[in-house]
Amino acid sequence: MDSERPATSEELNDGPPAIPRQSAAVILLRDAGGGFELLLVRRNPAQRFMGGYWVFPGGAVDAHEGEGDAAHRAAAVRELYEEAGVVGVDPAALVKYSRWITPELLRIRFDAHFFLARAPAGVRAVPDGHECVDLRWETPRAALHASRRGELAFAFPTLRHLEQLAAFATAQELFEHARTHELRPVRPQVVRSGEIARLVLPGEHGFED
């Protein structure tokens, strides 16, 4: 399944590359109708970075959380609580799924670690009203259809994740895949065409080795 690729709305950087900031996000799953739904939150439209976009709960690692895998897990669980009010997720139970590193040609860069987690029983998610102003549970396919209809705005990395997740029939199948596949950092590139800049992945047209 392949969604139309949007142009990036992020600011380009013509100077020295910025150092990517360590960050983490949680793809929170719950069983539904024989398949699964995932939690999406909508960033406040007033925010300068990705304002109005629907994302997985997440954010930057705080200095007090340290470095490395433990820091990423702590940040992911903290952001899940701060943005969506979800508690009861054990950082040690998070399952690594992917890692995306923002291209050097973008002004704001992240080294983003994505984790899978099962939603606690009876979970009640509530947007914080500041960073995130809305949330919804959707199947990956439903989220992609909503994107095509112009109902939900996603950045390219989120779209790519949804396309991948839509290939799995159940949460269990997804977790089994995540526990066994080799995790390699995804490093998109920015390709300019006039005033339009788009992100491309290795193996795609326009990507330079």
Number of C-alpha atoms within 10 A of each C-alpha: 10 10 14 10 14 15 15 15 13 16 12 15 14 10 10 9 14 16 13 16 15 21 25 28 26 30 24 22 20 20 15 14 8 8 14 21 23 25 22 23 26 25 25 19 14 11 13 9 14 18 15 20 19 25 23 24 29 26 23 17 23 15 9 7 13 13 12 10 13 13 19 26 26 19 25 28 25 25 22 25 20 20 26 25 15 21 16 11 18 13 18 11 12 20 19 18 22 18 19 17 19 23 23 21 19 20 18 18 19 20 19 24 23 23 25 21 22 20 21 15 8 6 12 11 19 18 22 16 13 13 18 25 17 19 21 15 18 18 21 22 16 14 25 25 14 14 17 13 10 10 11 15 22 22 17 19 15 16 23 16 16 22 18 14 18 18 13 16 12 19 22 14 12 18 17 11 13 17 12 8 9 10 12 10 13 17 16 20 22 22 17 12 8 6 5 12 18 17 21 19 14 13 9 10 9 15 14 12 6
